[in-house]
C-alpha cells in the first residue's frame, strides 16, 4: 500500500499544570526534511525530538511544533527584593549624613535590582518523556493520515492506469490500419511510377515501401508502454511504509511519456494524434498525483 506525504497529527497535554500541544504536519518533498520548533523553555530538547521524528518518516517535509495555546504560556512573575531596597535606603541615609531619608515606593521599585521579572521554571527532564510520548502519538496520527491519503491516491492512480491501457489498445487497433493503409498507398504510388518511368528495381522498390511503412509502425513503443504500466501496477501492489516508491513511479512515468512522444512523432493520422494527446494528458495527471507519493 502506497503512502501519501500529506498528513497531520495533534496531541494536547499538560506539563506542570500548563496546557501545551504537539503538532506534526507533513507535505511532499523530494527527500526527508524534518524541522522541530519548541518554546525557549524546551530548546535543549529540540535535537532529541528531531532525531526521534526522523526515525518515523522516510520521505517528505515534516514540521513539528511544541507550543502553548494562546494566552496559556508560562507567565513571568514580579519579584521584589526587599534587601536590595533596604540597601538603597541605607545608602541614601549615608549620603544624607546619617539622617533618615524617605524614598517613595515608586522610586524604589524603579531602581535596578529592586523589582524583576522571573519566568516560571519547568522540570525539563521530566517534561522530555512526556513530550516524546506526545510527539510519537502525533507522528502516529500523521502516518495514519498518510496511509489513508495513500489509499485514496492508489485508487485514483489505478483508474488512470486503466485509462492509459485503454488508449494503448485504441492506438494498437488504429495503428495497424494506418500502417496497412500506408503500405497500400505507397504500393500504388510505386505502381504508378513503374508505369510512368518503365522498369524499376522491384526488390529495391519494395524494400523502400517496407521501410517507409515501418517508420509508421508503433508496435515496439506500445509494447514498452504496456510494460511500463504493468510495472507501475506492480510497484503499487508491493509498496509498503518501509520502502518509499515515489521516485520509482516518477521514473516509470518519464518512460511512459517518452514512448507517448515517440508514438506522437510517428502519428500520421488525426485519430492517432488525438489518442496520443489523451494519453499524454492521463500520464501528466498521474505524474501530478505521484508527486505526493512517499
C-alpha positions as CSV (number, residue, x, y, z in Angstrom):
1,X,0.0,0.0,0.0
2,X,1.4,3.3,-1.0
3,X,1.6,6.2,1.4
4,X,0.9,9.9,0.7
5,X,3.3,12.5,2.1
6,X,0.4,14.7,3.3
7,X,-0.6,14.2,6.9
8,X,-1.4,15.9,10.2
9,X,-1.5,14.9,13.9
10,X,-2.0,16.8,17.1
11,X,-1.9,15.9,20.8
12,X,-2.9,18.1,23.7
13,X,-1.4,17.6,27.1
14,X,-0.4,19.3,30.3
15,X,3.1,19.8,31.8
16,X,3.2,21.1,35.4
17,X,-0.4,22.2,35.1
18,X,0.3,24.2,31.9
19,X,-1.6,23.3,28.8
20,X,0.6,22.5,25.8
21,X,0.1,20.9,22.4
22,X,2.3,19.0,19.9
23,X,1.5,19.1,16.2
24,X,3.1,17.2,13.3
25,X,2.5,18.2,9.7
26,X,3.9,16.7,6.6
27,X,3.8,17.6,2.9
28,X,5.5,16.3,-0.3
29,X,9.2,16.8,-0.7
30,X,11.9,15.2,-2.8
31,X,13.8,14.0,0.3
32,X,13.2,13.8,4.1
33,X,13.3,17.3,5.6
34,X,12.5,17.5,9.3
35,X,12.2,20.6,11.4
36,X,11.1,21.0,15.1
37,X,10.0,24.2,16.8
38,X,9.8,24.3,20.6
39,X,9.4,27.1,23.2
40,X,12.6,28.5,24.6
41,X,12.0,26.7,27.8
42,X,12.4,23.4,26.0
43,X,15.1,24.4,23.5
44,X,17.5,21.9,24.9
45,X,15.1,19.1,23.8
46,X,15.0,20.1,20.2
47,X,17.8,17.8,18.8
48,X,16.4,14.7,20.6
49,X,12.8,15.4,19.4
50,X,14.1,15.9,15.8
51,X,16.1,12.7,15.9
52,X,13.0,10.9,17.2
53,X,10.9,12.3,14.4
54,X,13.4,11.4,11.7
55,X,13.2,7.7,12.7
56,X,9.4,7.6,11.9
57,X,9.4,9.0,8.4
58,X,11.1,8.1,5.1
59,X,10.3,11.0,2.8
60,X,8.6,14.4,2.9
61,X,8.8,17.7,4.6
62,X,7.9,17.1,8.2
63,X,7.3,20.0,10.6
64,X,6.7,19.5,14.3
65,X,5.8,22.2,16.7
66,X,5.5,22.2,20.5
67,X,3.6,25.3,21.7
68,X,1.4,26.7,24.4
69,X,-2.1,27.7,23.4
70,X,-2.8,31.4,23.1
71,X,-2.7,33.1,26.5
72,X,-1.6,29.9,28.2
73,X,2.1,30.2,28.1
74,X,4.1,30.4,31.3
75,X,3.8,33.9,32.8
76,X,6.6,35.7,34.4
77,X,6.0,36.9,37.9
78,X,7.3,40.1,39.5
79,X,9.6,39.6,42.4
80,X,10.5,42.3,44.9
81,X,14.0,42.1,46.5
82,X,13.5,43.8,49.9
83,X,17.1,43.5,50.9
84,X,18.2,45.5,47.8
85,X,15.6,48.1,48.6
86,X,16.9,48.4,52.2
87,X,20.4,48.8,50.9
88,X,19.2,51.7,48.7
89,X,17.6,53.3,51.8
90,X,20.8,52.8,53.8
91,X,23.0,54.4,51.1
92,X,20.6,57.3,50.8
93,X,20.8,57.9,54.6
94,X,24.6,57.7,54.5
95,X,24.7,60.3,51.8
96,X,22.4,62.5,53.9
97,X,24.8,62.4,56.8
98,X,23.0,59.7,58.7
99,X,19.6,61.3,58.6
100,X,16.7,59.1,57.6
101,X,15.6,59.6,54.1
102,X,12.2,58.8,52.9
103,X,12.3,57.3,49.4
104,X,8.8,56.9,47.8
105,X,8.0,53.3,46.9
106,X,7.6,54.3,43.2
107,X,11.2,55.5,43.1
108,X,12.4,52.4,44.9
109,X,10.7,50.0,42.5
110,X,12.3,51.8,39.6
111,X,15.8,51.3,40.9
112,X,17.8,48.4,39.4
113,X,17.5,45.1,41.2
114,X,14.6,46.1,43.4
115,X,11.9,44.5,41.2
116,X,12.5,41.9,38.5
117,X,10.5,39.5,36.3
118,X,11.2,35.8,36.9
119,X,10.0,33.3,34.4
120,X,8.2,30.2,35.6
121,X,10.5,27.2,35.7
122,X,9.6,23.8,34.4
123,X,11.2,20.5,35.1
124,X,12.7,19.9,31.6
125,X,14.0,16.4,32.3
126,X,10.5,15.3,33.5
127,X,8.9,17.1,30.5
128,X,11.1,15.3,28.0
129,X,9.5,11.9,28.5
130,X,6.0,13.4,28.3
131,X,6.9,15.4,25.1
132,X,8.5,12.4,23.4
133,X,5.4,10.3,24.1
134,X,3.1,13.1,22.7
135,X,5.4,13.5,19.7
136,X,5.1,9.8,19.0
137,X,1.3,9.9,19.2
138,X,1.2,13.0,16.9
139,X,3.5,11.3,14.4
140,X,1.4,8.1,14.5
141,X,-1.7,10.2,13.7
142,X,0.2,11.8,10.8
143,X,1.3,8.4,9.5
144,X,-2.2,7.1,9.7
145,X,-3.5,10.0,7.7
146,X,-0.7,9.5,5.2
147,X,-1.9,5.9,4.8
148,X,-5.5,6.9,4.3
149,X,-4.4,9.5,1.7
150,X,-2.2,6.9,0.1
151,X,-5.2,4.5,-0.3
152,X,-7.2,7.3,-2.0
153,X,-4.2,8.0,-4.2
154,X,-3.8,4.4,-5.2
155,X,-7.5,4.2,-6.3
156,X,-7.0,7.3,-8.3
157,X,-3.8,6.1,-9.9
158,X,-5.2,2.7,-10.8
159,X,-8.1,4.3,-12.5
160,X,-5.8,6.5,-14.5
161,X,-3.7,3.4,-15.5
162,X,-6.8,1.7,-16.8
163,X,-7.4,4.8,-19.0
164,X,-3.8,4.6,-20.3
165,X,-4.2,0.9,-21.1
166,X,-7.4,1.6,-22.9
167,X,-5.7,4.2,-25.0
168,X,-2.8,1.8,-25.8
169,X,-5.5,-0.6,-27.1
170,X,-7.0,2.1,-29.2
171,X,-3.6,3.0,-30.6
172,X,-2.8,-0.6,-31.4
173,X,-6.1,-1.1,-33.3
174,X,-5.8,2.2,-35.2
175,X,-2.0,1.9,-35.9
176,X,-2.4,-1.4,-37.7
177,X,-5.0,0.1,-40.0
178,X,-2.8,3.1,-40.6
179,X,0.3,1.1,-41.4
180,X,-1.7,-1.2,-43.8
181,X,-3.2,1.9,-45.5
182,X,0.3,3.5,-45.8
183,X,1.7,0.3,-47.4
184,X,-1.2,0.2,-49.9
185,X,-0.8,3.9,-50.6
186,X,3.0,3.6,-51.2
187,X,2.5,0.4,-53.3
188,X,0.0,2.2,-55.5
189,X,2.4,5.1,-55.9
190,X,5.2,2.6,-56.8
191,X,3.0,1.0,-59.5
192,X,2.2,4.5,-60.9
193,X,6.0,5.3,-61.1
194,X,6.6,2.0,-62.8
195,X,4.1,2.8,-65.5
196,X,5.5,6.3,-65.9
197,X,9.2,5.5,-65.8
198,X,9.3,2.0,-67.1
199,X,11.2,-0.9,-65.5
200,X,12.3,-0.3,-61.9
201,X,14.4,-2.4,-59.5
202,X,11.5,-4.4,-58.0
203,X,13.5,-5.6,-55.0
204,X,14.7,-2.1,-54.2
205,X,11.3,-0.6,-54.7
206,X,9.5,-3.0,-52.3
207,X,12.3,-2.6,-49.8
208,X,11.7,1.2,-49.8
209,X,7.9,0.5,-49.4
210,X,8.6,-1.7,-46.4
211,X,11.0,0.9,-44.8
212,X,8.5,3.7,-45.3
213,X,5.7,1.7,-43.7
214,X,7.9,0.5,-40.8
215,X,8.6,4.2,-39.9
216,X,4.9,4.5,-39.1
217,X,4.8,1.3,-37.0
218,X,4.5,2.0,-33.3
219,X,4.2,-1.6,-32.1
220,X,7.5,-1.5,-30.1
221,X,6.6,1.7,-28.4
222,X,3.2,0.4,-27.4
223,X,4.7,-2.9,-26.1
224,X,7.0,-0.8,-23.9
225,X,4.1,1.3,-22.8
226,X,2.2,-1.7,-21.7
227,X,5.3,-3.0,-19.8
228,X,5.7,0.4,-18.0
229,X,2.1,0.4,-17.0
230,X,2.4,-3.2,-15.7
231,X,5.5,-2.3,-13.7
232,X,3.7,0.7,-12.3
233,X,0.9,-1.5,-11.1
234,X,3.3,-4.0,-9.5
235,X,5.0,-1.2,-7.6
236,X,1.6,-0.1,-6.3
237,X,0.8,-3.6,-5.2
238,X,4.1,-4.3,-3.4
239,X,4.7,-0.8,-1.8
240,X,5.0,-0.6,2.0
241,X,5.9,2.1,4.6
242,X,9.5,0.8,4.8
243,X,10.3,1.3,1.1
244,X,9.3,4.6,-0.5
245,X,8.3,4.1,-4.1
246,X,7.5,7.7,-5.3
247,X,10.8,8.1,-7.2
248,X,10.5,4.8,-9.0
249,X,6.9,5.6,-10.0
250,X,8.1,9.0,-11.3
251,X,10.8,7.3,-13.4
252,X,8.3,5.0,-14.9
253,X,6.1,7.9,-15.8
254,X,9.0,9.6,-17.5
255,X,9.5,6.5,-19.7
256,X,5.7,6.4,-20.4
257,X,5.8,10.0,-21.6
258,X,8.9,9.2,-23.7
259,X,7.1,6.4,-25.5
260,X,4.0,8.5,-26.0
261,X,6.1,11.3,-27.5
262,X,7.7,8.8,-29.9
263,X,4.3,7.5,-30.9
264,X,3.1,11.1,-31.4
265,X,6.1,11.8,-33.7
266,X,5.2,8.8,-35.9
267,X,1.5,9.6,-36.0
268,X,0.4,10.5,-39.5
269,X,-3.3,10.1,-38.8
270,X,-5.6,12.5,-36.9
271,X,-7.3,9.9,-34.7
272,X,-3.9,8.5,-33.7
273,X,-2.8,12.0,-32.8
274,X,-5.9,12.5,-30.7
275,X,-5.2,9.2,-28.8
276,X,-1.7,10.4,-28.1
277,X,-2.8,13.7,-26.8
278,X,-5.3,11.9,-24.5
279,X,-2.6,9.5,-23.3
280,X,-0.1,12.3,-22.5
281,X,-2.9,14.1,-20.6
282,X,-3.5,11.0,-18.5
283,X,0.2,10.4,-17.9
284,X,0.6,14.0,-16.8
285,X,-2.4,13.7,-14.4
286,X,-0.8,10.6,-12.9
287,X,2.6,12.4,-12.6
288,X,0.9,15.2,-10.6
289,X,-0.6,12.7,-8.2
290,X,2.7,10.7,-7.9
291,X,4.5,13.9,-6.6
292,X,2.7,13.3,-3.3
293,X,3.6,9.6,-3.1
294,X,6.2,8.7,-0.4
